[in-house]
Amino acid sequence: MTLAELRNMKCTPLKGPAHALPSPRLRELVAQLPGWELGPVDADLRKDFKFSDFASALCFVNALGWMAERENHHPDLELGWGRCRVRFSTHDVGGISMNDFICAAKTEALFTG
C-alpha cells in the first residue's frame, strides 16, 4: 500500500484487539511513511515535526486537529517552540490499527503541502 493510497482512505470505527495490526504489517506500512517510526513495543506510530517558530507549529496543530475531527481519529500531540510530536494509536483496539496509518498519511500531506 502506498502513501497516496493511505491518504485517500477514510477511517472507520474499530473496536477490539482483532483490529490491531500484527508486527510484520506494521513494519510494511511504516516504511511508506517518511520519517515515521513505531514507538516502544509497537505502542504507537509517531513522528517529530520541526518548524521555524511557534506560530507555524501551532498552525500545523490546528490543521491537524481539523483533519482528526473529520476522520474521528485523534492523535496525542506535544507542541513546543518550533516542534510538534504526533503520536497515533487506537485505544479501542489496544494497539495500532489501519486508522493510525491513514491519519499519519494525511498528517504527512498537511506538513508537505
C-alpha positions as CSV (number, residue, x, y, z in Angstrom):
1,M,0.0,0.0,0.0
2,T,1.4,3.4,-1.0
3,L,1.4,6.7,0.8
4,A,-1.1,8.1,-1.7
5,E,-3.4,5.1,-1.2
6,L,-3.3,5.5,2.6
7,R,-4.0,9.3,2.2
8,N,-7.1,8.6,0.1
9,M,-8.7,6.1,2.6
10,K,-11.2,7.0,5.3
11,C,-11.1,5.9,8.9
12,T,-13.8,3.5,10.2
13,P,-14.8,2.8,13.8
14,L,-12.8,-0.1,15.2
15,K,-13.2,-1.9,18.5
16,G,-11.4,-5.0,19.9
17,P,-7.9,-6.4,19.6
18,A,-8.7,-8.2,16.4
19,H,-8.2,-4.8,14.6
20,A,-4.7,-4.3,16.0
21,L,-2.2,-4.8,13.2
22,P,0.4,-7.6,13.6
23,S,4.1,-6.6,13.8
24,P,5.0,-7.6,10.2
25,R,2.2,-5.5,8.7
26,L,3.2,-2.5,11.0
27,R,6.7,-2.7,9.5
28,E,5.5,-2.9,6.0
29,L,3.2,0.1,6.4
30,V,5.6,2.3,8.4
31,A,8.1,2.0,5.5
32,Q,5.6,4.0,3.4
33,L,5.6,7.0,5.8
34,P,8.8,9.1,5.6
35,G,10.3,9.8,9.0
36,W,7.6,8.0,10.9
37,E,8.5,5.3,13.4
38,L,6.9,2.8,15.7
39,G,7.1,3.6,19.4
40,P,8.4,1.2,22.1
41,V,6.8,-2.3,21.9
42,D,4.8,-1.1,18.9
43,A,2.6,1.0,21.2
44,D,2.1,3.9,18.8
45,L,3.0,5.4,15.4
46,R,5.0,8.7,15.8
47,K,6.9,11.5,14.2
48,D,8.5,14.7,15.3
49,F,7.8,17.7,13.0
50,K,10.1,20.8,13.0
51,F,9.1,24.4,12.3
52,S,10.8,27.7,12.1
53,D,8.8,29.2,15.0
54,F,5.9,28.6,17.5
55,A,3.2,30.1,15.2
56,S,4.0,27.7,12.4
57,A,3.9,24.7,14.7
58,L,0.6,25.9,16.1
59,C,-0.9,26.4,12.6
60,F,0.1,22.8,11.8
61,V,-1.6,21.6,15.0
62,N,-4.8,23.4,14.2
63,A,-4.9,22.0,10.7
64,L,-4.2,18.5,12.1
65,G,-7.0,19.0,14.6
66,W,-9.5,19.7,11.8
67,M,-8.3,16.6,9.9
68,A,-8.6,14.4,13.1
69,E,-12.1,15.6,13.7
70,R,-13.2,14.8,10.1
71,E,-11.7,11.3,10.5
72,N,-12.9,10.9,14.1
73,H,-9.5,9.6,15.0
74,H,-7.4,11.8,17.2
75,P,-3.6,11.8,17.9
76,D,-1.7,12.6,21.0
77,L,0.1,15.9,20.4
78,E,3.1,17.6,22.1
79,L,3.5,21.2,21.0
80,G,6.5,23.3,21.7
81,W,8.5,26.2,20.2
82,G,9.2,25.1,16.6
83,R,8.2,21.5,17.1
84,C,5.3,19.1,17.3
85,R,5.4,15.4,18.2
86,V,2.5,13.5,16.8
87,R,1.5,10.0,18.1
88,F,-1.3,7.8,16.8
89,S,-2.6,4.7,18.3
90,T,-6.1,3.2,18.5
91,H,-7.1,2.9,22.2
92,D,-10.2,0.9,21.3
93,V,-8.1,-1.9,19.8
94,G,-5.2,-1.7,22.3
95,G,-2.6,-1.1,19.6
96,I,-2.0,0.3,16.2
97,S,-4.7,0.0,13.5
98,M,-5.1,0.9,9.9
99,N,-6.8,4.2,11.1
100,D,-3.4,5.3,12.5
101,F,-1.7,4.8,9.2
102,I,-4.5,6.6,7.3
103,C,-4.2,9.6,9.7
104,A,-0.4,9.6,9.6
105,A,-0.5,9.7,5.8
106,K,-3.0,12.6,6.0
107,T,-0.7,14.4,8.5
108,E,2.2,14.0,6.2
109,A,0.2,15.6,3.4
110,L,-0.6,18.6,5.7
111,F,3.1,19.0,6.5
112,T,4.4,18.7,3.0
113,G,1.6,20.7,1.4
